[in-house]
Amino acid sequence: MPIIKFVEHEGTEHVVDVPVGTSAMQAAVNNGVPGIDGDCGGICACATCHVYVDQAWIERTGGRGEQEHSMLTFSPILEDNSRLCCQIAMRPELDGLVLHLPVGQH
């Protein structure tokens, strides 16, 4: 089963198994990763699953959709590699994906 490594701002790592097709947000919620709340249930209607995609994974995860971009523009900590992890569905080629949590999100 593929894995995702979630890295809290201060460096604590959480490595979780993720079934193919499951969103990174759902994987985080299912495994109790602090800082990923997924308040909207994964419909891209909040930003409680904001992450920074590790630079090595940017091309493989793809860019933001229009709605995702719109939600993220409200974030005061928006970066070029910001994503909502509810919009990242696990695929075999994402095995080992590294996602960083923003400061203050814990």
Disulfide bonds with the S-S distance in Angstrom:
none
